[in-house]
Amino acid sequence: MNYRCILPILLAALPASAWAADWEALSHTPALIEVVGMQSSPLVESTDKKSWVKVPPAFLKYGAVIYMPPDKGNGVADIKVNSDGYLLLACNYDNQGNKGGNWAEEVWDEKTFKIKGWHALSAHELDGELVKGDNRAQVVFTKQVHKGETLRLRCNKYDPPYPILLLGVKPQAAKP
């Protein structure tokens, strides 16, 4: 029997829950990205309403940086991938207003992310949850992306998907 032919079929048949976060791999091979209109900063806990009130331990351990718009964003993350690696995204699906402006047509829900090859990390995999200062809990997705890819992503009206990279270096504590 040719097991090389069967193995990919068996792996494809595994349920999505069989995938487990490999934090070492995620931190050793982060993608290099550019994000239009967003700036990166260490992903650490802070009491500031524009920051993050809950950050999972793995993000702290592996030196996560998060990209955020300096002001209120337009709900879109335009990402250019400059080198292969892992990319994480934090998305919030809470109600953020009416459907006016056709923004809802651009939204990637959890099902769309999964169809496009992204894995939603469970609270167990994260060992907690990621919560923004406005008490909006995030769904965190991960995927290995490739040089040359461009992504235009939306998960809500105002809050964009927040790109996260694990750089393997412990961040400095945020100033109060």
Summary of the structure (lengths in Angstrom):
residues: 176
radius of gyration: 16.7
end to end distance: 63.1
largest distance: 63.1
contacts: 487
relative contact order: 0.28
helix: 22%
strand: 32%
